[in-house]
Amino acid sequence: MRGKEMLEAVGYIDGDLIKRGEMRNLRAQWKRWTAIAASICLLVGGALIYHGSMPQYATEILSVSDTDIGIRMWFNDANTSTWYFIPGLIVLVITISGVFLTSMVMAKEWERGTLEALFVTPVKVLEILLSKMIPYFCVAMVGFSLCVAASQLLFDVPMHGSFIIILLCTMLYLFVALGVGLMISSITKNQFLASQMALVLSMMPTMMLSGFLFDLRSVPLVVKMVGYALPPTYYMQLLKTLFLAGNNWLSIFKNCTILVLYAIFFISMAFRVTQKRVE
Amino acid sequence: MDGFEAFLRKLKFMIIKELRTTIKDPRTRTILFLPVIMQTLLFGYGATFNLDEVQYACLDQSRSAYSTELIAKLEGSGVFQRAQTLNSTNEISQAIDSDAAMLVINIPPDFADKLAAGENAEVQVITDGRNSSTSGIAAGYVNSIVAEYNAMRNGGSILEMETISWYNPNLITRWMFLPALMPMMALSQVLMLAGLSVAREREQGTFDQLLVTPISPSIILIGKAIPPILIGLGQATFALLIICFWFNIKVMGSLFTLYLLLFVFLLSCVGIGLSISAVSANMQQVMVYCFMTMMPMSLLSGATTPVRNMPELLQYFTLVNPLRFATEAVRRIVLEGSSIGTIAYAFVPMLIIAAITLPTAGWFFRNKL
């Protein structure tokens, strides 16, 4: 409601309305609070994404009396939703390019029979896996550079943390993603199945459960557990802190340790399922 | 009539063959239906913009009756849980940085004096902007509670705004999100199914064998289009059952309208998938192209972020996005109970896309091998 309309409405107030207004105090407090909270949520939700901004109108009308609120949103003062989305989008891009690309490589070779041909050569499993990982690593890093360039040049997202640390964390997470992709690929040995599994295990969970759109703090316990079991969640926290807040060493250390453990787990799993044996 | 009958018979066999190839592997059966159930459940619970619990830290430098009252109102709402009680402004940064609190309330020392003198007193609210949507909502809650506090101190307000949201009175995010999830999940599966089936046949060499049979290319096209649509409709049915019976969201509109809309939507998706596979050389390429198509389609569909908030240019892009129309239409059918007439506008772009992509794919099948 604009100020002008409110003044017009005020002109329609007479003694009767004031008496009725006083009687309204008798109604349960919680109904009013719910209505006001719901209207605030409606305003905030509507103005939320893409040019989201604080509901200035609501603040002006409701604080006609004594206590004002000065709201400071740390790390993202203007509540610019792009600042909040772009680190999440980078996580999404890295996850999907890491998992999707590699998930089909081993399966394709199994189906073609060229992997069996490789087995008769003296090449080791380590060399096979490395040869699959390195090209896609480079491809994903190119994708990452494009994303970061876009975030700086197009969207003006601040980068308060050091770029070297962002780069190193991305490489670490890329190992995790590549490990997952290779693991899926070697287990399924079938391109069609591998692609479906990659889709289900990487794109949807990263979009929904990793803190990209929906905060993990307000979901039920089961969903929260699943969300915290996913590697993208930690990478998301890392990127958001590094981009918006700066070098917070405690957070970096904690998240990187978890990602290192995940990387070791997935890559060793990929090793275990890739064996020089004809099934 | 004999020609038409033969056409239908050949088509029937083609469809049966396609369905058998896809469904015969038990792992494929699992991967086609189990994730649908898991995703609907997980995302139904996970997708919430409603905040039930806000961890906050409180720095009360005033320590007066007024400030204690305000804090009591905050905590009495049941939403704010005190994570830390701070003693000085130096401690604010560690509370937010360490993620212990999402919100810090800083009441200055002169709060009570100003209120007693009849002036406006300011309370500082610091939120964690790394997740701007929930911070905004939490700040909004604080706003409303302070407004309550003001109203209580000033003896009631004259003018009140009572807002009623039609079709979703309690503004439960899940009601808005789950009907949008149905077409999104169906899209991802159908796009990949349609694209990969042709690419797989091309790689295995069986596509050439198909072309030397007396089946006409149009039968091949329709035969490759229908099975993914059927599987997509099956998955959507699964999701719908969970939505209705587990989450108790009543479908206000008619099921016939819903299925008709889903059928046309999946037709356009299959068209896109087949065109993708027509221009790809192998399955990996199809996957990458599918992903390139799926991501913008999902993000610009209005499922999680409103289309009207997007920049003008992107809003024009969404006009060619069938998922955008499907999301809107499914939401209207489920929540509002729209009839076919109301959502008829949504059919037009989807039919146009299907009408363009399906013949293109057919032409490619015939000419580009």
Interface residues (C-beta under 8 A of the other chain):
Chain A: M1 M6 A9 V10 I13 L17 I18 G21 E22 R24 N25 Q29 R32 W33 A35 I36 A37 A38 S39 I40 C41 L42 L43 V44 G45 G46 A47 L48 I49 Y50 H51 G52 M54 P55 A58 T59 L62 S63 V64 S65 D66 T67 D68 I69 G70 I71 R72 M73 W74 F75 N76 D77 N79 T80 S81 W83 Y84 L92 I96 F100 L101 M104 V105 K108 E111 T188 N190 Q191 F192 L193 S195 Q196 M197 A198 L199 V200 M203 M204 M207 M208 L209 G211 L213 F214 D215 R217 S218 V219 P220 V222 V223 V226 G227 K240 T241 L244 A245 N248 L250 S251
Chain B: D25 R27 T28 I31 L32 P35 Q39 L42 F43 Y45 G46 A47 T48 F49 N50 L51 D52 E53 Q55 L70 S77 I96 D97 S98 D99 M102 K114 L115 G118 E119 N120 A121 E122 V123 Q124 V125 I126 T127 D128 G129 R130 N131 S132 S133 T134 S135 G136 I137 A139 G140 Y141 V142 N143 S144 I145 V146 A147 E148 Y149 N150 A151 R153 N154 G156 S157 I158 L159 E160 M161 E162 T163 S165 N170 L171 M185 S188 Q189 M192 L196 R200 E203 N282 M283 Q284 M287 V288 F291 M294 M295 S298 T304 T305 P306 N309 M310 P311
